[in-house]
């Protein structure tokens, strides 16, 4: 399999009046840089293509320069309609609250996720990235996550952000409704779940663990 990974990010910027959202930069940058270091070519795509907005809350004076440099890769993403699963070994969905708005109902993403999963390729997501999984179904019509051990930003962590009221749904609750076996760890602790070729992580602290799990799986 060619050493290529597809990363899918959000285009969504507005959460509520005066509050901007988007991609959580560390979740994108940590994964992108790790894949690159291991010799993978990474393609970044989004529902609309073009700019992938960065959540202002994910950048401050302590943000690593290599993360800021990686942010430039979000300036001109490919449109999801223009990519297929064929040449990629894995698909990776980083989070940020923006994902909750434009990924769940994106039919092209749903098709890509089904194509990756049913081809035995890796489907991975972290934090709010698993929002992209909630609309995905397999060829038999069952939710992709049904019966699978998964992890994502928990309802408890969302309560701590104070932003739950502005979201279309709570991610943990939605995944449970779809029949996923949601395995939560304590708030803000690094945690990853691997169920076959589905790999999911809980929060920004889990990004590297998810990325390492993907790399380990690709190395099998």
C-alpha positions in Angstrom: 0.0 0.0 0.0 1.3 3.4 -0.9 2.5 5.5 2.1 -0.3 8.0 1.9 -2.7 9.2 4.5 -5.8 11.4 4.1 -6.6 13.9 6.8 -10.1 15.4 6.8 -10.7 18.7 8.6 -13.6 21.0 9.2 -14.4 24.3 7.3 -16.9 25.5 10.0 -16.0 28.7 11.9 -19.1 30.0 13.8 -20.3 28.4 17.0 -22.4 31.2 18.4 -22.4 34.9 18.6 -18.9 36.1 19.4 -17.4 32.6 19.6 -15.4 31.3 16.7 -14.4 27.6 16.3 -12.7 25.4 13.7 -9.8 22.9 13.9 -8.0 22.3 17.2 -4.5 23.0 15.9 -2.5 20.5 18.1 -4.7 17.7 17.0 -4.0 18.4 13.3 -0.3 19.3 13.7 0.8 16.5 16.1 -0.7 13.9 13.8 0.5 15.5 10.5 4.1 16.0 11.7 4.3 12.4 13.1 3.0 10.9 9.9 5.5 13.0 7.9 8.4 12.0 10.1 7.5 8.3 9.4 7.7 8.9 5.7 4.0 9.3 4.9 2.6 11.7 2.3 -0.4 13.5 3.9 -3.2 15.0 1.9 -5.4 17.4 3.7 -9.1 17.7 2.6 -12.3 19.3 3.8 -15.9 19.4 2.8 -15.6 22.7 0.9 -11.9 22.7 0.1 -9.8 25.8 0.6 -9.0 27.2 4.0 -9.4 25.0 7.1 -10.0 27.5 9.9 -8.1 27.1 13.2 -10.0 27.5 16.5 -8.5 30.6 18.1 -8.6 28.9 21.5 -6.1 26.3 20.3 -3.3 28.9 19.7 -1.5 31.0 22.4 1.9 32.3 23.2 3.0 28.7 24.2 2.1 27.1 20.9 5.1 25.4 19.4 6.6 27.0 16.3 6.3 23.7 14.4 2.6 23.7 15.0 2.3 27.2 13.7 4.3 26.2 10.6 2.0 23.2 10.1 -1.0 25.5 10.2 0.1 26.8 6.8 -0.9 23.4 5.4 -4.5 24.3 6.2 -4.6 27.3 3.9 -5.6 25.4 0.8 -7.1 22.0 1.5 -8.5 19.7 -1.2 -12.2 19.3 -1.6 -13.6 16.0 -0.4 -15.4 15.5 -3.7 -12.0 15.4 -5.4 -10.5 12.5 -3.4 -11.1 8.8 -3.3 -10.0 6.1 -0.9 -8.0 4.3 -3.5 -4.5 5.6 -3.0 -4.6 6.0 0.8 -3.7 3.6 3.6 -5.7 5.5 6.3 -8.1 8.3 6.9 -7.6 10.5 10.0 -10.1 13.0 11.4 -8.7 15.6 13.9 -11.1 17.5 16.0 -12.1 21.0 17.0 -15.7 21.9 17.7 -16.1 22.9 14.0 -16.3 19.2 13.1 -19.6 18.9 15.0 -21.3 21.1 12.4 -20.1 20.1 9.0 -18.8 16.6 9.1 -21.7 14.5 10.5 -24.0 15.0 7.5 -21.4 15.2 4.7 -22.4 12.5 2.3 -19.0 12.4 0.6 -17.3 11.8 3.9 -19.7 9.1 4.7 -18.9 7.4 1.5 -15.2 7.7 2.0 -15.4 6.3 5.5 -17.4 3.3 4.3 -14.9 2.8 1.4 -11.9 2.9 3.8 -13.5 0.7 6.5 -14.8 -2.0 4.2 -11.5 -2.2 2.3 -9.8 -3.0 5.6 -8.1 0.4 5.7 -7.6 2.4 8.9 -10.3 4.8 10.0 -9.0 7.0 12.8 -10.4 10.1 14.7 -9.6 12.0 17.8 -11.5 14.3 20.2 -14.4 15.9 18.2 -13.1 14.2 15.0 -15.4 11.2 15.6 -18.3 13.5 14.9 -17.5 12.6 11.3 -18.3 9.0 12.1 -21.8 9.5 13.3 -23.4 9.7 9.9 -21.4 6.9 8.4 -23.0 3.5 7.6 -21.7 0.3 6.2 -23.1 -1.3 3.1 -25.6 -3.3 5.2 -27.1 0.0 6.5 -25.7 -0.4 10.0 -23.9 2.5 11.6 -20.1 2.1 11.2 -19.6 2.5 14.9 -22.4 0.1 16.0 -21.0 -2.6 18.3 -17.4 -1.1 18.1 -15.4 0.1 21.0 -14.9 3.8 20.5 -13.7 6.9 22.3 -14.2 10.6 21.7 -14.6 13.9 23.6 -16.8 12.9 26.6 -20.0 14.5 27.7 -18.2 15.3 31.0 -15.4 17.1 29.2 -18.0 19.0 27.1 -19.7 20.1 30.3 -16.4 21.5 31.5 -16.0 23.5 28.3 -19.4 25.2 28.8 -20.1 24.9 25.1 -22.4 21.9 25.0 -25.6 24.1 24.6 -24.2 25.5 21.4 -23.6 22.2 19.7 -26.1 20.2 17.5 -25.6 17.2 19.8 -23.3 15.7 22.5 -20.7 13.4 20.9 -20.5 10.7 23.5 -24.3 10.5 23.8 -24.7 10.4 20.0 -22.2 7.6 19.6 -23.9 5.6 22.4 -27.3 6.1 20.6 -25.8 4.6 17.5 -24.8 1.4 19.3 -21.2 2.1 19.9 -19.5 0.7 23.0 -18.2 4.0 24.3 -15.1 3.5 26.6 -14.5 6.7 28.6 -11.4 7.5 30.6 -11.1 10.2 33.2 -11.4 13.8 31.8 -8.4 15.1 30.0 -6.4 11.9 30.2 -4.8 10.4 27.1 -6.9 7.4 25.9 -7.2 5.5 22.7 -9.5 2.6 21.6 -8.5 0.2 18.8 -11.2 -2.0 17.5 -10.0 -3.7 14.4 -9.2 -1.0 11.8 -11.2 1.6 13.8 -9.0 3.8 16.0 -10.4 6.6 18.2 -9.1 8.9 20.9 -10.7 11.0 23.6 -9.3 14.5 23.6 -6.4 16.7 22.5 -4.2 14.8 25.0 -4.9 11.6 23.1 -3.7 12.8 19.6 -0.2 11.2 19.8 -1.6 8.0 21.2 -4.1 7.7 18.3 -1.3 8.6 15.8 1.0 6.0 17.2 -1.8 3.4 17.1 -2.3 4.2 13.4 1.4 4.0 12.7 1.6 0.7 14.5 -1.3 -0.7 12.5 0.2 0.5 9.3 3.4 -1.2 10.2 1.8 -4.6 10.7 
